[in-house]
Amino acid sequence: MKWRRYGKIFTPEEYGFSYAKSPQALEFRHFIRVYFSDCKKDGDKLISYVCFADFSKDFKEVMRVERQIIPDGKLGCFDEHGIFPFSPLKADGKILAYTSGWSRRVSVSVDTGIGLAQSLDNGETFQRVGDGPVLTSSLREPFLVIDGFVRKFNGLFHMWYIYGEDWKVYKPGADPDRIYKIGHAVSEDGIEWRRDGKRLIEDCIEDESQALPTVAYYNGMYHMFFCWRYSYDFRTNSRRSYRLGYAKSKDLYSWKRCDECLNFGCSESGWDSEMLCYPNVFIMDNELFLLYNGNGFGKSGFGLAKLEELE
């Protein structure tokens, strides 16, 4: 793959945000809306909440920003302690969004689930379809079901998501670290889901964690972009932090991983020199674009690239 990198297109502090995590694009007639998550203080913890920025279609102008476009989760619910990421789509004449809700635990840091919301005002705000998740832990996916990315292909909703495989304590006295993998489910109505019940993407390192799958159909093939990292010592050690991964498929069910085809690494210096994470792929005017975060898990903002050549 050959990319044209536009560089960073959104710096959160310039607009009064602390983070701009997991940018997710939704195209409108005259602009592109990018939803993302910021964080606010909750005692000594943080809560993620959903915002958006509207861009001109050449991405040279930020036309508008809005914060907290869906309320906080209710007491005791799966999303009580925040939403991140937030994955929107247009389907069947509606604007839907699949929410990744976080709730704190005691023995480990969090558990998660995937909820559903709908907009009644053309994507300005969203309301939950219900206070519970549409996809959560199960017999074979016991925790950390999150990062739901949904698209409709051939009359069927497809969701790519991640699920927890293990919690491990890597050093005596350290907090447990999570290991998670990418899964897939299908639905006729976007509410009731049938899971494949298997891992989609093979590992390239031991104890690899894979996150935020995003899929597009382009040039006769389905393309998945995701991010991956080591499952411990990744927060301050840039060599073990997130990088982008890639897989391709002809049928949406079987995927061949080929990161070497991606040709998209960290910059030598600057905002995306230490990590690349939280990708979002979208098609506009028959061209494939990629949004992504850099250093600091979204604290440094997000950038854009366009695919210029695919062999």
Buried (B, 14 or more C-beta within 10 A) or exposed (E): BEBEBBEBBBBBEEBEBBBBBBBBBBBEEEBBBBBBBBBBEEEEEBBBBBBBBBBEBEBEEBEEBBEEBBBBBEEEBBBBBBBBBBBBBBEEEEBBBBBBBBBBEEEBBBBBBBBBBEBEEEBEBBEBBEBBBBBBBEEEBBBBBBBBBBBBEEEEBBBBBBBBBBBEEEEEEEEEBBBBBBBBBBBEEBEEBEBEEEBBBEBEEEBBBBBBBBBBBBEEEBBBBBBBBBBBBBEEEEEBBBBBBBBBBEEBEEBEBEBEBBEBEBBEEBBBBBBBBBBBBBBEEEEBBBBBBBBBBBBBBBBBBBBEEEE
